[in-house]
Amino acid sequence: MAEKELIINSTPTIVEIAILEDGRLMELHHQKTNENFTVGDIFLGQVRKLTPGLNAAFVDIGHQKEAFLHYTDLGPKLRSLRKYTEQSISGAQSQPMLEHFEYEPEIVKTGKVDQVLGKRDELLVQILKEPISTKGPRLSCEITIPGRYMVLTPFADTIAVSKKVGTQEEKRRLANLVESIRPKHFGVIVRTAAEGKKVADLHEEMTSLITKWKEIHKQLHKAKAPVKLLSELDKTSSILRDLLNGSFQRIATNDREMYQHIRGYLESISPEQVKILHAYKGNRPIFEHFGVSRQIKASFGKTYTLPSGAYLVIEHTEAMHVIDVNSGPKVGASNSDVSILSVNQEAAKEIARQLRLRDIGGIILIDFIDMKSPDHRKALFQSMQEYMSTDRAQHTILPLSKFGLMQITRQRVRQEMTIDTTEVCPLCNGAGSVNATVLVIEDIERDLSFIMQNRPNTKISLHTHPFVEAYLKKGWRKTQRRWYMKYYKWVRVYGNSEFPLTKYVFFDENEDEIRL
């Protein structure tokens, strides 16, 4: 089993989460600290417009673009949900639980939106998809409250157990346990993580989920749309909730507050996992230390070269993503069919990683190197299924067509991750010429001399490009040692691959930049 690591880089404005498997970057997540519209958030919204042509409504939840609510996402219990919402707002529904609540008739699957909703109606809605490109959020009226072991579904009476739970006996055990602890008129989806758990663990989480529902009911009283009623966990906690299992060997973060938050979360759900959590205190950026920055630069871009010399070209249009597999100069046309299959399988493994890493969704079309053998085509299809089996997003893979194309559809719930890895020269701004790079050492020494004259008692560190770092530490003159002999003070030098060759920054003992 692959060794998994979760690396969290936290800054005042953004949290970056990297998932590594055997040292390779598999997933990258960004979350701005001021984001207000995340998948799973629950709002009281107000219908602004009905569009019978689309059989949908546009709902105001406070986003700059009105959110989209299709008839198929209303759920059969829409009338009951609306009644509960209206009575909770007015105060007529004083009890949050549903044991004495009288259901309304279900809506039909083939109905029309204008038959069940009216303009200015207030609705309890949940975000299904974050705003993507020019589109607003997509909503659902089928409310779910997720936990680590279970998902609570109000106004439902069904119990569903994950297909990934090993045996029929365990599925029956879990179903019976949940049946004994679930409240009336609340359905439950039992997640794979519940396998083998005791009734005490499930009961504790059920209490927590019901508390969240009670909080929604409390906030509904005298509420005016649009308003957020329940916020999904921040992305770090939701990833921990969905992913954390015995296969993780390390969780590391550079932020003390984040460390305490994760530690508390781990202690509540999985105390034995606390030992894998580490507070990173190194001088280099955390992504630099764990090799994430370098992999980001290597992995994001229009082309990606494989170890065999073959390469991928990744393009995207408004409607779909297109990936072309090219043999490259090292994979000659004379190679055997077996060799071509090997290259295609290597490409398939990297494509599965790229889909997760960039969170590419929608329709994906892959043009593999042509193969004549039906057995090889089938083997490639099976390999792609295997490589994508660990992908948490829902997906469908079709066998290769007669033109050698493979089609994949992959669930898209948020904006695709795009990172521009090209760099404009910070000194010439693209003009194509800079001052002689050999002078960078002289520039550094001039600035260092100025700092030593004006701040003689300051402890100094220098951050620069790794090539310059290597020269200063290991060059034939051993510049770092010469500085010590000159100033009687040791200047620490750190390499940062994010820096262009000629960039350097001095810091004091408080890690504040010394501006010159």
Helices and strands as residue ranges (DSSP letters): E 4-10, E 14-21, E 24-32, E 42-51, E 56-60, E 67-70, G 71-73, H 78-90, H 113-116, E 122-129, E 138-140, E 145-146, E 150-154, E 159-161, H 168-181, E 186-190, G 192-194, H 199-220, E 227-230, H 235-243, E 248-253, H 256-269, G 271-276, E 277-279, H 286-289, H 292-299, E 303-305, E 311-316, E 320-326, H 337-358, E 362-367, H 374-387, E 395-397, E 405-410, G 437-439, H 440-454, E 461-464, H 466-474, H 479-487, E 492-495, E 504-507
